[in-house]
Amino acid sequence: MAIKLEMLPLLLLSVGAAVVAQIFAEYPAGPVFAGIFSVSILVYLVYWTYIYPFHVSPLRKVPTVPGFPLWGQFFTIIKSEIGVPQREWHLKHGPIIRYFFPFGAERLSIADDDALNHMCIKNPYNFPKPDRAKQWMVRILGEGVLLAEGNPHKQQRKALSPGFSTQSIKALTPIFWRKSLLLSKLWERDMLVEKTRTKKIEILEWLNRTTLDIIGEAGFGTDLDSLEHPETPIREAYRLVFAFDISSRLFHGLAAFIPQTKYLPAKMNRDVLQSRNIIISKANDIIRQKHQKTHAKDKDIIALIVKDNMKMEAAGEASLSFDTMRDQVMTFLGAGHDTTATGVAWTIHLLSTHPEIQQRVRAEIKQHYPFLFDPTTRSDVERLSKLDADNLHYLDNVCRESLRYIPPIPMTVRQSIVEDQLGGFDIPAGTTVYIHANAIHRLPSFWGDNANTFDPDRWDHLPADHTSNAFMTFLQGPRGCIGRKFAETEMKCLVICLLSMYSFERDITVDNPELWKMWRLVLRPRDGISCKVSVLEEEEKAAVLV
């Protein structure tokens, strides 16, 4: 007979009690000890899974999702797309809810505007990431600006800001265009080899290589060249890290709660160690080269940061250490390429399932930049240098709507350091609090009755009570994504280049990727995103504006 997951904790406790009783039975006073042990376990469970959560806990006044705290809502969560259960609970129980992990562990999910504002803007440093959430990420991303907390984060953010200014990003956009056009050309080359005008392409892998090359050159002045050479070690390192086989998912989950599991001789642990060594080696090389050969004309982000860092050192001010600089490179390499690639991939997928929206975007592109539709002029360096992706209003709506509808970063977790208040509720120190973008982004209270619809036009008529905290893809405040403008510009450049050369249809021979979203740092499709990609014919180009 099959055992339900929900019965697993009770089964394990029963088996454990039976084993203990058998051990104690060999001794004269065994039955007494066995009895005391069993009673102690029972008292512990009754207190922490019933008495404390419902009668003692300071969080007992928070609207609570019904369920037995011994196992709580854990099994519902692990069987669902991340954020979807919380979305349903918020609709039923309110903008601040309490639910349980096993053995009465309390969790809060926040979707209240005032509470979000307090956590993200007014008092963000009282809500750092809990250590367990950093366990596996820090091995690959380093303790850069994404994972640093408190004063180290403030110092890093201040030091990194010049590299992410609007002026700096504008200077880097030629790189975005060049790599985006290269991606288009490589697809065209493959089609020419196969003598076809239409090809099924798994676009996420290609986009990951493109954004990795972009962050390599724009971020560090280094050509990683993974677009034309996918076997390059740095790309292989990230491919191993983000594997979605069952074994890897299991060990990644265990590592978040039991850090010692990273020492087990499992394939996933070997892969992560191998990847970490490759990434650290590349990051060290980049920082060493920048310290040795940084020129005044260098515009990449790390060059600007290194130059600013040297000025601070010369002035006797606190500057970033070599290791901290290396960790920034690790952060930008990992988080900076995968999130954008995933966001663009979901955008192309959504356009492939909404052909009328795809056609509107393409028409807007041609209205502003018709030279991109002509093979003889689309690579014109002078014209590209003057092209501003921010001029396309409808494209901006489409990209924002895609990031709302399927946020690449679906949630973030925080843990209070000292007692605080959220939405009128007392929050004791040590409380684990979740911000589920994948829940907040679908709430009618923020987005109207069509919150579950992909509708780029919504951004032109948002509800009256809509606030900036309703859009949490990049978070808000001092802990908001420092690379937001970089990612948004890069995303638009990629979409413009691809839509001006190709049309996209969903590949109906494979499952809809929206049915198989998996979370590992980003919310990506388990099997990638396969699209039917066709070169735009001359009559299609001519019909764009009709």
JOKAJO-V679992 format. One record per helix or strand. SS is the DSSP state (~ for helix, > for strand). FROM is the first residue (numbers start at 1). TO is the last residue. If there is no record, write none. Layout:
ss->SS from->FROM to->TO
ss->SS from->FROM to->TO
This chain:
ss->~ from->5 to->24
ss->~ from->30 to->56
ss->> from->64 to->64
ss->~ from->74 to->78
ss->~ from->84 to->93
ss->> from->96 to->101
ss->~ from->102 to->104
ss->> from->105 to->110
ss->~ from->113 to->122
ss->~ from->124 to->126
ss->> from->127 to->128
ss->~ from->131 to->134
ss->~ from->137 to->141
ss->~ from->150 to->164
ss->~ from->166 to->193
ss->> from->198 to->202
ss->~ from->203 to->220
ss->~ from->233 to->241
ss->~ from->246 to->257
ss->~ from->259 to->263
ss->~ from->267 to->292
ss->~ from->301 to->314
ss->~ from->322 to->353
ss->~ from->355 to->368
ss->~ from->370 to->373
ss->~ from->381 to->386
ss->~ from->389 to->391
ss->~ from->393 to->405
ss->> from->411 to->416
ss->> from->420 to->422
ss->> from->425 to->427
ss->> from->432 to->436
ss->~ from->437 to->440
ss->~ from->444 to->447
ss->~ from->456 to->460
ss->~ from->468 to->470
ss->~ from->477 to->479
ss->~ from->484 to->499
ss->> from->502 to->506
ss->~ from->513 to->515
ss->> from->517 to->519
ss->> from->523 to->525
ss->> from->530 to->535
ss->~ from->538 to->543
